[in-house]
Amino acid sequence: MRILQVHNRYQGGRGGEDRVMDNESRLLRTNGNEVHQFIAHNDEIGKGWSKLRAAIRMPYSKDGGRRVAQAIATYRPDIVHVHNFDYVLTPAIFDACRKARTPSVQTLHNFRGICANATFMREGRVCEECMHGSPYLGVLHRCYEGSALKTLPISRTIAYHRKRQTWQTKVDRYIALTEFGKRKYVEGGYAEKRISVKPNFSYPPDPAWDDARDEKDTDGQRSGALFVGHLLPWKGIAVLMEAWRDIPTPLRVAGSGPLQNLVTDAENYGVTYLGRLDAEAVYREMRRARILVFSSVWYEPFGLVLIEAFAAGLPVVAAKLGAPADIVSHGETGLHFTAGDPKSLAEAVAWAAAHPEDMARMGENARREYELLYTPKANYARLMEIYEQTIAEYN
């Protein structure tokens, strides 16, 4: 099969969406498919008048549509798989697919189509006002980077395509990462019959990394807690650090971001800051820890670190909110706690520390769950099923 992957990279470093697309590209090619990528980048927007022009045409860029139409004509794919179109390409690319009579699939990596800041977060709490009401409420609340001016073009885009029914009529199939994500998009007006569910996947750890068992304590047992992720407000860093004032279990934190100071300031409470680690170092930390703590306070769409922990046989203590509530089964592959509640988090960690045998069993379950649902082999079968269904229904 010939697949054209379309992606609009954000400014800054590579993020989760980039990793997912590249993993899928590698997976498809390994299984004998022909994959081409068309990549735009938000660095193209520039500054000054260029930035203003980009904001004005954000709901629908004819140039973005033309560029994707040209890529379709060049590569003649059987299907176009879109990972992101903000902000250079815009949803005009789906009209390009229609005109070329080429079916399209879009992965719903975040909630940008129904929320101006893509997180359903406002002032530290979950907010769904724009999904159920006018998208311009996001402008009123300055939801994107605290700026009404920056929020306006995004809210215009949501309103424009809601009125035009783009999401009901232009995209042939969506891929939601969990059942929770699917439910939210259906609430937001997307056509339920067009949404399939396929999780992300993780390549298994390199066997050479498995000398990580030497990193465990001298008695050969896992110990302590681990956090891996960006140090951002919606990742629940403040909640995590507050909780750890009352937790005797050591916590190691791997990651970087604007809230790094909260982590370093908590080093007197048994917190060790590791900085940003590469994949091998993260795996070694996962093999060393007894639990992974996932403290997000927003509707996390997925969380690759969850299945990476499962691959390492590491149970997860996760906030019962968003995708983690679907991915982590309480009492089976980890524990849930009330999102945003430091006391609830502390109680879950205390229970984990007091029940090492139960947590070891959950770690074994987590590894089995990875083998069943989150391996490349399992993911490839589901992805090809979605592609073939979409092509068959289109024709």
GULUM-481302 format. One record per residue (C-alpha): residue number from 0; chain; x, y, z. Coordinates in pm, 1 decimal. Layout:
<rs>
n/chain/xx/yy/zz
NUM/A/X/Y/Z
...
</rs>
This chain:
<rs>
n/chain/xx/yy/zz
0/A/0.0/0.0/0.0
1/A/115.1/356.1/-73.2
2/A/63.8/593.1/219.3
3/A/120.3/967.8/224.3
4/A/175.2/1098.9/575.9
5/A/96.4/1469.0/616.0
6/A/222.3/1657.0/918.6
7/A/261.3/2017.7/1029.2
8/A/542.4/2039.6/1284.5
9/A/515.9/2282.9/1572.9
10/A/784.9/2529.0/1668.3
11/A/1035.9/2402.7/1921.6
12/A/1172.8/2051.3/1955.4
13/A/1022.4/1721.5/1849.7
14/A/710.5/1627.6/2039.3
15/A/493.8/1321.8/2089.0
16/A/310.1/1364.2/1758.9
17/A/638.5/1363.7/1567.6
18/A/746.3/1045.8/1744.6
19/A/415.9/871.3/1674.7
20/A/425.2/957.3/1303.7
21/A/785.4/846.5/1265.2
22/A/717.3/523.2/1454.7
23/A/422.9/448.7/1226.7
24/A/632.0/530.2/918.8
25/A/900.6/286.5/1031.2
26/A/637.8/22.7/1110.6
27/A/466.9/54.4/773.1
28/A/791.7/42.8/578.4
29/A/916.2/-256.6/774.5
30/A/603.0/-441.5/665.9
31/A/657.3/-368.1/296.6
32/A/447.1/-55.3/244.9
33/A/556.3/251.0/48.6
34/A/549.5/557.5/271.4
35/A/603.6/919.6/171.0
36/A/594.9/1217.3/404.4
37/A/486.3/1572.8/336.0
38/A/605.9/1796.6/619.2
39/A/530.3/2164.3/681.0
40/A/669.6/2357.7/976.3
41/A/536.1/2648.7/1175.3
42/A/875.4/2816.8/1144.1
43/A/750.5/2905.1/793.3
44/A/507.6/3154.5/944.3
45/A/778.5/3407.7/1019.7
46/A/716.3/3733.1/1205.2
47/A/546.8/4068.8/1159.7
48/A/315.9/4088.4/856.4
49/A/383.1/3724.1/767.9
50/A/252.5/3618.3/1105.9
51/A/-56.3/3836.2/1064.3
52/A/-126.6/3689.1/718.1
53/A/-93.8/3337.3/859.3
54/A/-340.8/3420.3/1137.1
55/A/-593.3/3561.9/889.2
56/A/-581.8/3255.5/663.7
57/A/-562.3/3003.0/948.2
58/A/-917.5/2872.1/906.0
59/A/-850.6/2783.2/541.6
60/A/-522.2/2822.4/355.0
61/A/-553.9/2769.6/-19.0
62/A/-176.6/2750.0/-34.6
63/A/-174.1/2467.4/221.3
64/A/-434.2/2279.8/19.9
65/A/-240.7/2336.7/-302.2
66/A/81.5/2202.1/-152.6
67/A/-84.0/1882.8/-33.1
68/A/-263.5/1843.2/-367.6
69/A/75.5/1858.6/-536.5
70/A/213.0/1592.3/-301.2
71/A/-84.0/1367.5/-378.7
72/A/-27.3/1412.9/-752.6
73/A/342.1/1332.9/-711.2
74/A/316.7/1022.3/-490.2
75/A/-30.8/893.4/-594.5
76/A/-104.9/737.6/-254.7
77/A/-380.8/490.4/-179.8
78/A/-456.0/685.5/135.5
79/A/-349.8/1011.5/304.4
80/A/-283.6/994.8/678.3
81/A/-286.5/1337.8/846.4
82/A/-121.3/1381.2/1185.2
83/A/-142.2/1760.3/1223.7
84/A/-240.8/2056.7/1004.2
85/A/-193.7/2353.1/1241.8
86/A/-109.6/2619.3/1152.0
87/A/43.0/2633.6/804.2
88/A/-152.3/2366.9/617.9
89/A/-500.8/2413.5/770.6
90/A/-801.3/2185.7/706.0
91/A/-794.2/2294.9/339.6
92/A/-586.7/1980.9/287.5
93/A/-898.7/1765.6/320.6
94/A/-1057.4/1938.1/21.4
95/A/-736.5/1856.9/-167.7
96/A/-784.5/1490.4/-78.6
97/A/-1146.1/1501.9/-195.2
98/A/-1059.5/1663.8/-526.5
99/A/-790.4/1401.5/-585.5
100/A/-1038.6/1126.2/-493.3
101/A/-801.3/996.2/-227.9
102/A/-938.4/879.3/108.2
103/A/-808.3/1051.7/420.7
104/A/-744.9/949.7/779.7
105/A/-661.6/1186.6/1064.8
106/A/-515.1/1088.1/1400.9
107/A/-667.7/1292.5/1683.8
108/A/-349.6/1352.3/1883.5
109/A/-503.3/1629.4/2094.6
110/A/-826.7/1827.6/2130.9
111/A/-739.4/2122.6/1905.1
112/A/-1047.2/2065.8/1688.0
113/A/-1281.1/2142.9/1978.1
114/A/-1066.8/2343.9/2223.1
115/A/-858.2/2652.8/2147.8
116/A/-564.4/2547.9/2363.9
117/A/-610.5/2175.7/2281.1
118/A/-599.4/2073.3/2648.4
119/A/-946.2/2147.5/2795.0
120/A/-760.1/2334.8/3068.4
121/A/-827.1/2684.9/3201.4
122/A/-691.2/2840.9/3518.4
123/A/-568.3/2504.5/3643.2
124/A/-894.9/2316.5/3596.6
125/A/-1080.9/2123.0/3328.3
126/A/-1299.6/2347.4/3110.6
127/A/-1534.2/2239.9/2828.9
128/A/-1712.8/2571.0/2762.8
129/A/-1601.3/2605.6/2401.0
130/A/-1700.7/2249.3/2316.8
131/A/-2059.1/2302.7/2434.3
132/A/-2086.4/2673.1/2351.6
133/A/-1930.9/2935.9/2127.8
134/A/-1565.1/2877.8/2033.3
135/A/-1514.7/3251.1/2088.7
136/A/-1539.3/3196.3/2464.1
137/A/-1176.5/3092.8/2429.6
138/A/-1095.2/3448.0/2319.2
139/A/-1279.7/3587.8/2619.8
140/A/-1079.7/3363.7/2853.1
141/A/-748.2/3413.2/2664.6
142/A/-706.4/3037.9/2647.1
143/A/-407.4/3019.7/2412.7
144/A/-87.1/3144.0/2578.1
145/A/-289.5/3388.4/2789.9
146/A/-359.9/3609.7/2486.5
147/A/-695.0/3700.3/2332.1
148/A/-516.3/3804.7/2011.3
149/A/-339.2/3468.3/1978.2
150/A/-655.7/3277.1/2064.9
151/A/-874.0/3455.2/1807.5
152/A/-749.2/3280.0/1488.6
153/A/-777.5/2939.7/1655.7
154/A/-1131.6/3010.6/1774.0
155/A/-1217.2/3136.1/1423.4
156/A/-1089.6/2809.2/1280.0
157/A/-1301.3/2600.0/1517.4
158/A/-1611.5/2811.8/1445.9
159/A/-1552.8/2811.1/1068.5
160/A/-1524.3/2434.7/1038.2
161/A/-1803.7/2369.6/1285.5
162/A/-2035.0/2577.4/1065.3
163/A/-1899.0/2424.1/744.1
164/A/-1936.2/2071.8/891.6
165/A/-1584.6/1986.3/781.6
166/A/-1545.1/1720.6/1050.2
167/A/-1868.7/1547.1/954.6
168/A/-1821.7/1548.9/577.2
169/A/-1460.0/1608.5/468.1
170/A/-1250.0/1359.8/666.1
171/A/-1315.4/996.6/583.0
172/A/-1193.8/845.1/910.4
173/A/-1047.3/954.8/1240.3
174/A/-821.0/761.7/1473.1
175/A/-884.8/830.2/1841.4
176/A/-619.2/699.6/2077.1
177/A/-859.6/576.0/2345.7
178/A/-1232.4/530.0/2401.0
179/A/-1220.7/840.2/2621.4
180/A/-1081.9/1048.9/2334.7
181/A/-1351.2/917.0/2103.1
182/A/-1625.3/1008.1/2351.3
183/A/-1497.3/1364.2/2383.5
184/A/-1484.0/1419.1/2008.8
185/A/-1833.7/1278.1/1965.3
186/A/-1950.2/1523.4/2234.8
187/A/-1778.1/1793.7/2030.6
188/A/-1985.5/1712.1/1722.0
189/A/-1762.6/1473.0/1528.2
190/A/-1935.5/1188.1/1346.6
191/A/-1914.1/881.3/1571.0
192/A/-1933.8/635.6/1282.7
193/A/-1616.5/788.1/1135.7
194/A/-1402.9/743.9/1450.1
195/A/-1196.7/428.9/1502.5
196/A/-991.9/363.3/1816.2
197/A/-626.6/264.5/1786.7
198/A/-373.4/331.7/2061.5
199/A/-19.4/443.2/2004.3
200/A/249.7/180.3/2038.9
201/A/602.7/153.0/2165.5
202/A/891.4/-45.5/2025.2
203/A/1016.1/-297.9/2280.9
204/A/1326.8/-201.3/2476.6
205/A/1660.8/-292.4/2324.5
206/A/1770.5/-626.8/2479.9
207/A/2111.8/-471.1/2541.5
208/A/1947.9/-235.3/2790.9
209/A/1839.3/-521.7/3012.9
210/A/2152.8/-510.2/3221.4
211/A/1947.1/-233.5/3383.7
212/A/1869.7/-489.6/3654.1
213/A/2213.7/-401.1/3788.6
214/A/2069.3/-56.4/3861.0
215/A/1825.9/-198.0/4116.7
216/A/1901.2/-191.3/4485.3
217/A/2153.2/-441.9/4617.9
218/A/1874.2/-676.8/4731.2
219/A/1762.4/-705.4/4368.5
220/A/1424.8/-539.3/4428.2
221/A/1265.0/-238.8/4265.8
222/A/1225.9/64.7/4487.7
223/A/1106.7/422.4/4484.0
224/A/886.5/615.9/4243.7
225/A/959.4/770.1/3904.2
226/A/808.4/1056.3/3704.9
227/A/893.0/1096.0/3335.7
228/A/760.4/1385.8/3129.9
229/A/759.7/1754.0/3047.2
230/A/756.8/1977.4/3353.9
231/A/446.4/2173.5/3257.8
232/A/146.8/2293.6/3462.7
233/A/-103.0/2052.5/3304.8
234/A/125.6/1758.5/3384.7
235/A/36.1/1810.3/3751.5
236/A/389.0/1899.6/3865.6
237/A/263.9/2129.2/4142.2
238/A/30.6/1855.7/4270.1
239/A/313.3/1601.9/4253.8
240/A/555.1/1817.6/4449.5
241/A/295.0/1910.5/4710.0
242/A/206.0/1545.2/4761.2
243/A/569.2/1450.0/4812.0
244/A/598.2/1666.8/5121.9
245/A/410.3/1387.2/5301.6
246/A/553.8/1083.2/5120.1
247/A/861.4/901.8/5253.1
248/A/909.5/707.8/4928.0
249/A/1196.7/855.0/4720.0
250/A/1094.3/1012.1/4388.0
251/A/1316.8/1052.7/4084.3
252/A/1205.1/1302.9/3818.5
253/A/1318.7/1279.9/3455.1
254/A/1225.2/1564.7/3223.3
255/A/1258.8/1935.1/3162.5
256/A/1036.0/2237.6/3133.9
257/A/933.2/2568.0/3289.1
258/A/839.3/2414.7/3626.7
259/A/1183.0/2264.1/3684.4
260/A/1231.0/2494.5/3982.8
261/A/939.7/2327.6/4164.0
262/A/1123.7/1997.1/4134.5
263/A/1463.0/2121.6/4245.7
264/A/1302.8/2309.6/4535.7
265/A/1153.5/1979.2/4657.2
266/A/1483.9/1795.9/4683.9
267/A/1462.2/1827.3/5062.7
268/A/1150.2/1609.0/5047.3
269/A/1314.3/1303.0/4893.8
270/A/1292.7/1422.4/4531.9
271/A/1588.6/1377.8/4297.8
272/A/1595.9/1571.3/3971.0
273/A/1752.7/1373.6/3685.5
274/A/1709.4/1621.4/3401.6
275/A/1614.0/1514.6/3051.8
276/A/1719.1/1155.4/2974.1
277/A/1753.2/956.3/2653.3
278/A/1544.7/643.3/2587.7
279/A/1797.6/400.6/2731.6
280/A/1841.9/601.1/3051.8
281/A/1463.6/627.8/3094.8
282/A/1429.7/251.8/3055.9
283/A/1699.6/193.9/3316.4
284/A/1511.1/419.2/3557.2
285/A/1189.4/230.5/3483.4
286/A/1357.7/-101.2/3558.7
287/A/1482.5/42.7/3886.2
288/A/1157.8/196.1/4014.0
289/A/865.0/27.7/4187.3
290/A/602.2/262.9/4041.4
291/A/567.2/525.6/3772.3
292/A/365.2/828.8/3882.2
293/A/147.9/996.0/3617.5
294/A/1.1/1311.8/3769.0
295/A/-163.4/1497.3/3477.5
296/A/-454.2/1727.0/3561.5
297/A/-583.2/1759.6/3203.3
298/A/-755.6/1526.2/2958.6
299/A/-435.4/1352.3/2855.3
300/A/-503.7/1209.9/2504.2
301/A/-269.1/914.6/2555.7
302/A/73.7/932.0/2719.5
303/A/345.1/724.2/2554.3
304/A/528.7/699.2/2884.6
305/A/246.7/479.7/3018.0
306/A/301.3/202.2/2766.0
307/A/678.6/243.6/2787.6
308/A/639.1/171.1/3159.9
309/A/422.2/-130.6/3078.9
310/A/694.7/-257.8/2844.0
311/A/939.2/-231.6/3135.4
312/A/704.6/-423.5/3366.3
313/A/644.2/-110.4/3574.3
314/A/298.3/-47.8/3726.8
315/A/157.2/304.9/3712.1
316/A/-4.9/525.4/3974.4
317/A/-218.8/748.9/3752.2
318/A/-469.8/1027.2/3790.7
319/A/-816.7/894.6/3710.5
320/A/-876.9/1140.3/3430.1
321/A/-861.7/1124.4/3051.7
322/A/-680.0/846.0/2868.8
323/A/-481.9/717.1/3172.5
324/A/-810.6/609.3/3329.7
325/A/-864.0/385.5/3023.3
326/A/-506.2/262.3/2988.7
327/A/-431.2/187.4/3356.1
328/A/-664.4/-66.2/3519.3
329/A/-696.6/-1.8/3891.5
330/A/-567.9/-296.5/4090.5
331/A/-451.9/-476.2/3775.8
332/A/-181.7/-268.5/3604.7
333/A/-157.6/9.1/3860.8
334/A/-356.6/237.4/4087.6
335/A/-581.7/537.8/4031.9
336/A/-598.3/853.5/4241.5
337/A/-818.5/1162.4/4221.3
338/A/-673.1/1407.3/3969.6
339/A/-539.2/1727.5/4122.6
340/A/-562.9/1592.8/4478.6
341/A/-222.2/1567.6/4656.1
342/A/-375.0/1375.2/4947.5
343/A/-525.1/1113.4/4717.0
344/A/-191.8/1077.1/4536.6
345/A/-5.3/1039.0/4866.9
346/A/-250.2/769.3/4980.2
347/A/-202.4/572.4/4655.1
348/A/177.1/587.9/4683.8
349/A/161.6/485.4/5050.3
350/A/-51.4/183.7/4957.5
351/A/195.0/87.8/4683.7
352/A/486.8/111.8/4927.9
353/A/304.9/-107.8/5181.3
354/A/212.6/-376.1/4925.2
355/A/525.4/-462.2/4724.1
356/A/399.9/-806.9/4624.1
357/A/77.4/-663.4/4484.1
358/A/271.4/-402.4/4289.3
359/A/504.8/-670.3/4151.0
360/A/198.4/-861.6/4030.1
361/A/61.9/-545.4/3867.4
362/A/397.0/-494.7/3695.9
363/A/373.1/-844.0/3548.2
364/A/18.0/-766.9/3433.9
365/A/137.7/-441.7/3279.1
366/A/397.2/-626.7/3073.1
367/A/130.5/-872.5/2951.1
368/A/-94.9/-578.8/2863.2
369/A/186.8/-429.7/2656.7
370/A/236.1/-756.7/2470.3
371/A/-135.2/-781.1/2396.7
372/A/-216.7/-424.0/2291.6
373/A/82.9/-196.9/2246.5
374/A/346.5/-385.1/2044.7
375/A/432.6/-291.7/1684.9
376/A/277.4/-617.7/1562.2
377/A/-56.7/-554.8/1731.6
378/A/-61.0/-192.5/1620.6
379/A/21.2/-271.6/1259.4
380/A/-270.3/-512.3/1233.9
381/A/-511.2/-248.7/1366.5
382/A/-369.8/32.9/1149.3
383/A/-397.9/-171.9/830.9
384/A/-751.6/-272.8/924.2
385/A/-844.5/97.0/951.7
386/A/-676.1/182.4/620.1
387/A/-843.5/-103.2/434.7
388/A/-1184.9/-22.1/580.6
389/A/-1149.8/344.4/488.2
390/A/-1045.0/266.6/129.9
391/A/-1323.7/10.5/86.2
392/A/-1591.8/249.7/213.7
393/A/-1455.1/533.6/-1.9
394/A/-1471.4/324.1/-317.1
</rs>
